[in-house]
Amino acid sequence: MNDSSWGAPPQAGYWGPSDQGPARGAAPAGPAYDAHNAQHTRPMPIVPDVPEHGGDQDDDRGAARLSGPLFRDEPFRDENPSAQPYAAVPQNPEPMSDVPQPEPRPQKKSAGRDLGAAIGVGLGLGVVIVASLFVVKAVFVGVIAVAVVVGLWELTKRLDERKGIKAPLVPLALGGAAMVVAGYVRGAEGAWVAMALTALAVLVWRMTEPPEGYLKDVTAGVFAAFYVPFLATFVAMMLTAQDGPWRVLTFLVLTVVSDTGAYAVGWRFGRKKLAPRISPGKTREGLLGAVAFAMVAGALCMEFLIDDGSWWQGLLLGLAVAASATLGDLGESMIKRDLGIKDMGTLLPGHGGIMDRLDSLLPTAPVVWLLLVIFVGSG
């Protein structure tokens, strides 16, 4: 214990100088000593007399005395028998960086979205789609048209906000809805005619504004007309077959299962990036999961839902769906990365916008329509 750390004045019982000589090893006593050393030393505090070992220090009176490593010349002892004594601590301990530190607890992987909201919204959309699909076909065509118009609004709004591209929304929305209806009523021929008229309407509508930026605006408008309503028209054309609702249901199930398989396998086992510059979250393991899940689901759907379908056809259909759905997802990720945004919209909690749900559905629709026509006919 460092004596200089105490500042209490001397009191009775102080082991200091006296007329009787040094006390217990203290410096020589006397006036000279007192006068000289009083300026250079500070007295120690009073420490109560401690009885010698073997006395009555263990009785009730001994509880009042001071003890411990700061008051007794004994090493510090921890409750752990293997602990080192206090006096054995090295003067220059090694840096703490050399001491093994406990490994941090692994962080749980996060889905990145509100899964509760995403599941709730997904189930709600599924109920609306299935109900309209098997009750009245025309109602489901209306659902497709509404989704197309909202998707076009999200896409054109983001193009304007991020790039200053003003694709005309009015001719796109009217032409897109007409395109879906024409595909349902007149088939592929009606869809192509409506697509051509929509592109012409975009060119003419943009002429009412100044010519600056005309080329980029109409190019974006024609692209939007093809990307959203024209590809969605193939869903309406699937619906025209005798087993049309089951074909559309197969298309929806395979696309959702493919996305689910990619997410589940990629989240748990994903290590190797699939396209890091486009979508860093996608992995090759996730793609394999999408293929496996979609092929199994395709075999079951073709065997039990589609008239004259076969399980081996379902395997090929599932493989094609996994490829087209992945490419569609990457395609929209490329658009969003170019625009510098995460989601196309905020309409659907936990999902983003309508376009964030149509990204894998739109390019998959013509693939499923064509393969079903090849395998079982147009119906």
C-alpha positions, -999 to +999 in steps of 0.1 A: +000+000+000+014+034-009+017+056+021+014+088+002-021+080-008-034+088+026-039+124+039-054+119+074-037+138+103-017+119+129-038+106+158-033+086+189-017+053+182+004+066+154+036+048+150+056+080+145+085+097+163+085+096+201+108+106+230+115+069+236+132+062+203+122+046+171+091+025+171+090-007+152+117+001+127+108+038+123+135+065+117+154+078+148+132+099+170+139+134+183+133+170+176+156+171+146+138+142+130+104+157+136+114+191+123+131+179+092+109+150+082+075+167+089+080+187+057+086+157+035+063+131+048+026+127+053+014+106+082-004+073+077-039+068+089-047+049+120-049+012+115-066-006+144-045-030+163-048-065+149-043-094+172-017-119+164-027-151+147-040-176+171-058-150+192-095-142+192-096-127+157-121-152+145-147-144+171-175-118+167-152-089+175-129-098+147-156-089+121-150-052+127-114-052+117-102-042+082-089-070+061-082-079+025-053-074+001-052-036+007-048-039+045-029-072+051+003-085+037-013-114+020-019-123-016-052-118-032-071-151-035-101-156-058-128-180-051-114-200-080-086-222-065-067-221-098-065-182-098-031-166-095-023-146-064-024-109-066+013-105-060+021-128-089+006-105-115+035-096-139+048-060-140+046-058-178+017-080-189+014-091-225-009-069-247-045-079-246-044-085-284-024-117-277-050-130-253-074-153-271-108-136-274-141-155-276-154-158-311-184-136-318-217-153-320-227-158-356-253-134-369-286-149-381-293-144-417-320-120-425-345-121-453-342-084-458-379-078-458-409-080-434-417-117-439-450-115-420-463-087-443-449-105-474-466-137-465-499-120-457-500-100-489-490-130-509-518-151-495-543-123-501-532-119-537-534-157-541-570-158-529-581-130-552-564-146-582-577-181-576-612-169-569-614-148-600-597-175-621-622-203-613-654-182-610-656-161-641-627-160-667-636-124-677-630-112-641-595-127-642-588-109-674-598-077-656-573-086-628-545-089-655-554-056-670-554-038-637-520-053-628-507-042-662-518-006-658-503-003-623-471-019-635-468+006-663-475+035-639-447+023-616-422+018-645-429+051-662-428+070-629-394+056-620-380+063-654-391+099-650-378+103-615-344+087-620-335+093-656-358+121-668-374+098-694-410+108-699-426+077-715-463+087-722-484+069-696-519+075-711-514+057-744-495+030-727-522+023-701-551+023-726-531+003-751-519-021-725-554-029-712-567-033-748-538-056-756-548-080-728-584-080-739-574-085-775-552-114-766-580-131-748-606-125-775-585-129-807-555-148-795-519-141-806-530-122-838-551-098-817-522-093-793-498-084-821-522-059-837-528-042-803-491-040-797-485-023-830-513+002-824-500+009-789-465+017-802-480+040-829-501+058-802-469+064-782-452+079-811-480+103-819-488+112-783-452+123-777-454+147-807-476+171-786-445+180-765-412+197-774-388+176-796-360+175-770-357+139-757-383+126-782-362+096-792-355+083-757-391+089-746-407+070-774-381+042-772-388+038-735-425+038-742-423+011-768-401-010-745-426-006-717-455-017-740-436-048-749-422-056-715-454-053-694-487-057-713-476-077-743-459-104-722-489-104-698-511-111-728-499-147-730-515-153-696-548-143-711-542-165-741-536-195-718-570-188-702-588-194-736-582-232-736-608-255-722-586-263-692-574-227-692-578-220-655-556-251-647-530-239-672-528-205-656-527-221-622-498-243-633-480-213-647-484-194-614-476-224-592-444-232-611-432-196-610-438-192-573-423-226-565-392-217-585-388-184-567-394-201-533-369-229-541-342-204-551-348-183-519-349-213-495-318-231-509-298-199-516-305-186-481-294-218-464-266-231-487-258-202-510-220-195-513-212-189-550-226-158-565-246-162-597-244-126-611-228-104-585-227-073-607-265-075-613-280-091-582-255-099-554-281-119-534-285-146-560-264-177-559-257-207-580-270-230-553-302-210-553-305-216-590-301-253-585-328-251-558-351-233-582-346-260-609-352-289-585-383-274-569-398-263-603-392-297-620-409-316-592-438-292-592-440-294-630-442-331-630-470-331-605-489-304-622-487-319-657-497-353-644-527-342-623-538-308-635-534-306-673-555-327-696-534-353-715-503-341-697-474-364-687-449-362-658-419-361-681-433-331-699-437-315-665-399-320-658-391-301-690-416-274-682-403-269-647-367-266-660-378-240-686-397-221-659-368-220-635-345-206-663-370-180-675-380-169-640-344-164-630-336-145-662-367-123-657-356-116-621-321-107-633-336-085-661-356-064-637-326-062-613-306-048-641-332-021-647-334-012-610-296-011-607-294+012-637-321+034-621-304+032-587-334+019-568-342-012-547-379-016-555-401-003-583-428+007-559-442+005-523-478-007-531-474-042-516-459-043-481-431-068-478-429-071-516-423-037-531-444-028-561-465-047-586-435-048-610-414-064-582-439-093-583-443-094-621-405-096-628-404-134-630-440-139-641-438-118-673-410-135-692-423-169-680-458-165-695-448-169-732-425-199-723-453-218-705-479-209-731-457-222-759-446-254-742-482-262-733-493-257-769-465-280-780-472-307-754-510-308-753-522-284-780-540-250-778-571-266-763 
